[in-house]
Amino acid sequence: MPQYDHTCKKCKHNFVVEMRISEVGNKEVKCPKCKKSKDVERLVTNTSYWSESVDRYRWDK
């Protein structure tokens, strides 16, 4: 399941939430530290990963 980085605007706590793609924007996310829900912002991060299906024709690995 995909993981999404979040930060609480009130206490500045960074945390990760696992949710389905269909839940993004619909699921209420609360800060685990201060328990506020309306002060949470999803961060856009650049995650690089290697997938064998994408890179299957590369022979020099």
Backbone as numpy.savetxt, mean C-alpha at the origin, in Angstrom:
# Nx Ny Nz CAx CAy CAz Cx Cy Cz
-2.05 -10.59 -1.73 -2.89 -9.43 -1.73 -1.99 -8.19 -1.73
-2.35 -7.16 -2.49 -1.51 -5.96 -2.56 -1.45 -5.22 -1.23
-0.32 -4.57 -1.01 -0.13 -3.79 0.20 -0.04 -2.32 -0.19
-0.67 -1.47 0.60 -0.71 -0.04 0.32 -0.15 0.73 1.51
0.77 1.64 1.23 1.36 2.48 2.27 0.43 3.62 2.60
0.29 3.89 3.88 -0.56 4.97 4.37 0.21 5.78 5.41
-0.23 7.01 5.61 0.30 7.84 6.69 -0.85 8.57 7.36
-0.72 8.73 8.65 -1.72 9.47 9.42 -1.28 10.93 9.45
-2.17 11.82 9.04 -1.84 13.24 9.02 -1.75 13.83 10.42
-2.43 13.22 11.37 -2.44 13.76 12.73 -1.17 13.39 13.51
-0.85 12.09 13.55 0.30 11.67 14.36 1.54 11.33 13.53
1.45 11.46 12.19 2.58 11.23 11.27 3.09 9.79 11.29
2.24 8.84 11.68 2.61 7.42 11.73 2.44 6.81 10.34
3.47 6.12 9.83 3.40 5.41 8.55 3.08 3.95 8.81
2.19 3.38 8.00 1.81 1.99 8.17 1.36 1.41 6.84
1.26 0.09 6.78 0.90 -0.64 5.56 -0.42 -1.36 5.79
-1.29 -1.32 4.77 -2.58 -1.99 4.84 -2.69 -2.93 3.66
-3.05 -4.19 3.92 -3.32 -5.15 2.85 -4.80 -5.08 2.51
-5.10 -4.91 1.21 -6.49 -4.91 0.77 -6.56 -5.27 -0.70
-7.73 -5.75 -1.09 -7.96 -6.07 -2.49 -8.01 -4.78 -3.31
-7.74 -4.90 -4.59 -7.78 -3.74 -5.47 -9.18 -3.14 -5.47
-10.20 -3.98 -5.39 -11.58 -3.49 -5.38 -11.92 -2.71 -4.10
-11.14 -2.89 -3.04 -11.40 -2.19 -1.78 -10.75 -0.82 -1.71
-9.80 -0.53 -2.61 -9.09 0.75 -2.58 -10.09 1.87 -2.84
-10.13 2.84 -1.97 -11.06 3.94 -2.10 -12.40 3.68 -1.44
-12.72 2.43 -1.17 -13.99 2.09 -0.54 -13.84 1.68 0.92
-12.70 1.10 1.27 -12.48 0.60 2.63 -12.03 1.75 3.54
-12.64 1.81 4.71 -12.24 2.82 5.69 -10.96 2.35 6.39
-9.94 3.17 6.31 -8.63 2.83 6.89 -8.42 3.69 8.12
-8.08 3.03 9.23 -7.82 3.75 10.48 -6.36 3.61 10.86
-5.83 4.63 11.45 -4.45 4.60 11.94 -4.38 3.65 13.13
-3.46 2.69 13.11 -3.36 1.75 14.23 -2.80 2.39 15.51
-2.19 3.56 15.36 -1.60 4.22 16.52 -2.59 5.13 17.26
-3.26 6.02 16.51 -4.15 6.97 17.18 -5.63 6.71 16.90
-5.95 5.72 16.06 -7.32 5.28 15.78 -8.19 6.32 15.06
-7.59 7.23 14.32 -8.35 8.22 13.53 -8.51 7.69 12.13
-9.68 7.91 11.52 -9.91 7.40 10.17 -9.90 8.51 9.12
-10.37 9.70 9.43 -10.47 10.73 8.41 -9.13 11.44 8.15
-8.15 11.22 8.98 -6.85 11.86 8.83 -5.81 10.95 8.19
-6.25 9.88 7.49 -5.33 8.92 6.89 -5.23 9.19 5.39
-4.01 9.16 4.87 -3.77 9.40 3.45 -2.98 8.24 2.87
-3.40 7.76 1.68 -2.66 6.70 1.00 -1.50 7.31 0.25
-0.32 6.72 0.41 0.89 7.21 -0.25 1.08 6.47 -1.58
1.55 7.19 -2.56 1.89 6.57 -3.84 3.37 6.27 -3.80
3.70 4.98 -3.90 5.09 4.57 -3.82 5.48 3.82 -5.08
6.75 3.79 -5.36 7.27 3.07 -6.51 7.83 1.74 -6.01
7.13 0.68 -6.28 7.57 -0.64 -5.88 8.08 -1.37 -7.10
9.31 -1.81 -7.02 9.84 -2.58 -8.14 9.91 -4.04 -7.73
9.49 -4.88 -8.62 9.49 -6.30 -8.35 9.84 -7.04 -9.63
10.24 -8.27 -9.48 10.61 -9.09 -10.62 9.58 -10.17 -10.79
9.09 -10.32 -12.00 8.10 -11.33 -12.28 8.65 -12.25 -13.37
8.63 -13.53 -13.12 9.15 -14.49 -14.10 8.32 -14.46 -15.38
7.03 -14.22 -15.28 6.19 -14.21 -16.47 6.51 -13.02 -17.37
6.91 -11.91 -16.79 7.26 -10.73 -17.58 8.66 -10.88 -18.16
9.54 -11.49 -17.41 10.95 -11.54 -17.77 11.37 -12.94 -18.24
10.49 -13.71 -18.77 10.80 -15.11 -19.05 11.77 -15.31 -20.21
11.89 -14.34 -21.11 12.77 -14.51 -22.28 14.14 -13.88 -22.08
14.44 -13.46 -20.90 15.75 -12.90 -20.60 16.63 -14.05 -20.08
17.68 -14.34 -20.81 18.49 -15.53 -20.51 19.74 -15.21 -19.69
20.05 -13.96 -19.48 21.29 -13.60 -18.78 21.10 -13.46 -17.28
20.01 -13.88 -16.71 19.77 -13.74 -15.28 20.42 -14.81 -14.45
